[in-house]
Amino acid sequence: MMKSRTSFVLMLAASVTLNAKEADNRYPGGERADTTASVFAPGLVSGPAQEYGLTVDRVWSEIYFTRLEGDESVVMVTLRTGDAWSQPVPASFSGEFIDAHPYLTPDGERLFFVSRRPCPGARQALNVWVVRRTREGWSTPVSLGRPVIDQTVHAPSVASSGNIYATGLVRLRFSGERYTSPEPLSPPVIGSHPAISPDESFLVFSARRDGGFGSNDLYVVFREDDRTWSEPKNLGAGVNTESVESSPTLSNDGEFLFFSRHGEIWWVDAEVIQSARH
């Protein structure tokens, strides 16, 4: 279901700034993030391998993420039953090929990811695929076809409209059953691994810019009334460090921002996004 810009912003603004972690059994470990980033689900999601690109459904019943060990990357899934989360296993559509960057649509009905599996008509190895939810589970992966293939579309982020935002930073508009060719933001913004809000009112991304904390930081741009994008705002010391912060994603309940640092997945209250507006 599409969410208006106003309702989504109000939902984010209603997030309470917490001085201590608040208990909530929906989340692995039983605590929710505050406005200073912390490692997400250590020992379950964040472990000895490299993890990044996490996506979670709106009701916190399933979590998907990328696990990289050596040269092999797999989309993993962990499921919640009551207050307990299962040990992660490869998702039903992953494990045979190199797969990464899963992204659940806001309604939870589709999951996009990138893969090096054979893609008909493609010259490049890495392309975007999608699976759809069925009564039996996820469908067989389907390539997005032209003009998406061979466009170096990494880390797709999908809005409620179906529009895809990808490294560049570019947008691929969804029209009926097809996508347009990638188009830059206006004005253009340089960065990678975008995380678009469901209503496309703001976009978080990774970039190295003057005045940052030393390496790639997370920034946000906001959609203005004239449909252009604001100047990038650094998300600040609660999120960024002198290390590389990358692969941001938003939880589908609008409450949290996830990202990777040092091969682990971190999370933080999404209040830091609205705080950057001021």
C-alpha positions in Angstrom: 0.0 0.0 0.0 1.4 3.4 -0.9 2.0 5.8 1.9 1.7 9.6 1.6 4.8 11.8 2.1 3.1 13.4 5.1 2.2 10.2 6.9 5.6 8.7 6.4 7.4 11.8 7.7 5.1 11.9 10.7 5.8 8.3 11.4 9.5 8.9 11.4 9.2 12.1 13.4 7.2 10.3 16.1 10.2 8.0 16.8 11.3 8.6 20.4 15.0 9.5 21.0 16.2 7.0 23.5 19.1 7.5 25.9 19.1 3.7 26.6 18.1 0.8 24.5 14.4 0.0 24.8 13.3 -3.6 25.3 11.1 -5.0 22.5 10.9 -8.8 21.8 10.3 -8.2 18.1 13.9 -7.5 17.6 16.8 -10.0 17.7 18.4 -9.6 21.1 15.2 -8.0 22.5 16.4 -4.4 22.3 15.7 -1.6 19.8 18.3 0.7 18.5 18.7 4.3 19.7 20.2 7.4 18.0 23.8 6.1 18.3 24.5 3.2 15.9 25.2 -0.2 17.3 25.9 -3.7 15.8 22.7 -5.4 14.8 22.0 -8.9 16.1 25.6 -10.0 16.9 26.0 -13.7 16.7 22.9 -14.2 14.6 23.2 -11.8 11.7 26.5 -10.0 12.3 29.1 -12.7 12.8 32.5 -13.9 11.6 31.7 -13.5 7.9 31.0 -10.2 6.2 27.4 -9.1 6.2 25.7 -6.2 4.5 22.5 -5.2 2.7 19.8 -6.1 5.2 16.1 -5.8 4.6 13.3 -6.6 7.0 9.5 -6.8 6.5 7.1 -4.3 8.2 6.0 -6.6 11.1 9.5 -8.0 11.8 8.8 -11.6 10.9 11.6 -12.1 8.3 15.0 -10.6 7.8 17.1 -11.0 4.6 20.8 -10.0 4.3 23.9 -10.7 2.3 26.6 -13.0 3.8 30.0 -12.9 2.1 32.6 -15.7 2.8 35.6 -15.7 0.6 34.4 -15.0 -3.0 30.9 -16.4 -2.4 28.0 -14.2 -1.4 24.5 -15.6 -0.5 21.2 -14.0 0.5 20.4 -15.4 3.9 17.1 -15.4 5.8 16.1 -15.6 9.5 12.5 -16.0 10.6 10.8 -15.0 13.8 8.4 -17.4 15.7 7.1 -15.7 18.8 10.1 -14.0 20.4 12.7 -16.4 18.8 14.6 -15.9 15.6 15.8 -18.9 13.6 19.4 -19.5 12.6 20.0 -17.9 9.2 20.0 -20.2 6.2 20.2 -19.4 2.4 17.0 -18.0 1.1 15.0 -20.4 -1.2 16.1 -18.5 -4.3 19.8 -18.2 -3.3 22.9 -20.4 -2.7 23.7 -21.6 -6.2 25.0 -18.4 -7.7 26.6 -15.2 -6.3 23.7 -13.1 -5.0 23.6 -9.9 -2.9 21.7 -6.8 -1.8 18.2 -8.2 -1.2 15.5 -5.5 -0.9 11.9 -6.2 0.1 9.3 -3.9 -1.4 7.3 -1.8 1.2 4.3 -4.1 0.8 6.5 -7.2 1.3 5.2 -8.9 -1.9 8.4 -8.7 -4.0 12.1 -9.0 -3.2 14.7 -7.5 -5.5 18.4 -8.6 -5.5 21.5 -8.6 -7.7 23.0 -11.8 -9.0 25.6 -13.3 -11.2 23.3 -16.1 -12.4 23.0 -16.5 -16.2 20.8 -13.7 -17.6 19.4 -14.1 -21.1 20.5 -11.3 -23.4 22.9 -9.7 -20.9 26.6 -8.9 -21.6 27.4 -8.1 -18.0 27.4 -10.8 -15.4 25.7 -8.8 -12.5 22.1 -8.0 -13.0 18.9 -7.3 -11.1 16.4 -10.1 -10.4 13.1 -10.2 -8.6 11.1 -12.9 -6.8 7.4 -12.6 -6.0 5.6 -14.0 -2.9 3.3 -16.9 -3.5 1.3 -19.3 -1.3 4.2 -21.8 -1.6 6.9 -19.2 -0.9 9.1 -17.1 -3.2 8.7 -17.6 -6.9 11.5 -18.5 -9.4 13.8 -15.4 -9.9 13.0 -13.4 -13.0 15.4 -10.9 -14.6 14.1 -7.3 -15.0 15.1 -7.5 -18.7 15.9 -4.4 -20.8 16.7 -1.6 -20.3 17.7 -2.7 -16.7 20.2 -5.4 -17.7 23.7 -4.3 -18.5 23.2 -1.0 -16.7 25.5 -1.7 -13.7 22.6 -1.4 -11.4 23.9 -2.3 -8.0 22.1 -2.4 -4.6 18.6 -1.7 -5.9 16.3 0.2 -3.5 12.6 0.2 -4.4 9.9 2.7 -3.5 6.1 2.1 -3.1 5.7 3.4 -6.7 7.9 0.6 -8.0 10.6 3.1 -9.0 14.1 1.7 -8.4 17.0 3.8 -7.1 20.5 2.5 -7.6 24.2 3.3 -7.4 25.0 6.3 -9.5 22.8 7.8 -8.0 20.0 7.1 -10.6 16.3 6.4 -10.8 14.6 3.8 -13.0 10.9 4.8 -13.3 8.4 2.0 -13.2 5.7 2.3 -15.9 3.2 -0.5 -16.2 5.3 -3.6 -16.4 8.5 -2.1 -17.6 11.3 0.2 -16.4 12.8 3.3 -18.0 16.5 3.7 -18.6 18.4 5.1 -15.6 18.2 8.8 -15.1 20.3 10.9 -12.7 18.8 12.8 -9.8 18.1 16.5 -10.3 20.4 18.1 -9.4 22.9 15.2 -9.8 24.2 13.6 -6.6 27.3 11.5 -6.6 27.2 8.4 -4.3 26.4 4.8 -4.0 24.1 2.3 -2.3 21.0 4.5 -2.1 18.1 3.8 0.3 14.9 5.4 -0.8 12.0 6.1 1.5 8.7 4.4 0.4 7.2 7.7 -0.6 10.4 9.0 -2.2 10.6 12.0 0.1 14.2 11.3 1.1 17.2 9.2 0.1 20.1 8.0 2.2 23.4 7.0 0.4 27.1 6.4 0.9 29.7 8.9 -0.3 33.1 10.4 0.5 32.7 14.2 0.6 34.6 17.2 1.9 33.8 17.9 5.6 33.0 14.3 6.4 34.5 12.0 9.0 37.4 10.7 6.9 36.0 8.0 4.5 32.7 7.1 3.1 29.9 8.4 5.3 26.1 8.2 5.1 24.3 11.3 3.8 20.6 12.1 3.1 18.9 14.3 0.5 15.3 15.4 0.8 12.8 15.9 -2.0 11.9 19.6 -2.2 8.5 21.0 -3.1 9.7 21.6 -6.7 10.6 17.9 -6.9 14.4 18.6 -6.9 16.7 17.2 -4.3 18.3 19.1 -1.4 21.9 19.5 -0.7 23.3 16.3 0.9 23.3 16.3 4.7 25.8 14.2 6.7 24.0 11.9 9.2 26.5 12.9 11.9 28.6 11.3 14.6 25.9 9.0 15.8 26.2 7.1 12.5 29.5 8.0 10.8 33.1 7.4 11.8 36.5 7.5 10.1 35.7 4.0 8.8 33.6 3.2 5.7 29.9 3.3 6.2 28.0 1.8 3.2 25.0 -0.2 2.1 22.2 1.7 3.9 18.7 0.3 3.9 15.5 1.3 5.7 13.3 -1.0 7.7 9.8 -1.3 6.2 8.2 0.0 9.4 10.1 3.3 8.9 11.7 3.1 12.3 15.3 2.1 11.6 18.3 2.7 9.3 20.7 -0.2 8.7 24.2 0.0 7.2 27.5 -1.9 7.0 30.8 -1.1 8.7 33.8 -3.4 9.2 31.9 -6.3 7.7 29.1 -6.0 10.2 25.5 -4.7 10.0 24.7 -1.7 12.2 21.4 -0.1 13.0 20.2 3.2 14.3 16.9 5.0 15.1 15.6 6.7 11.9 15.2 9.9 13.9 18.8 10.7 12.8 17.4 11.2 9.3 14.9 13.8 10.3 17.4 15.4 12.6 19.7 16.0 9.6 17.0 18.1 8.0 17.5 20.9 10.5 
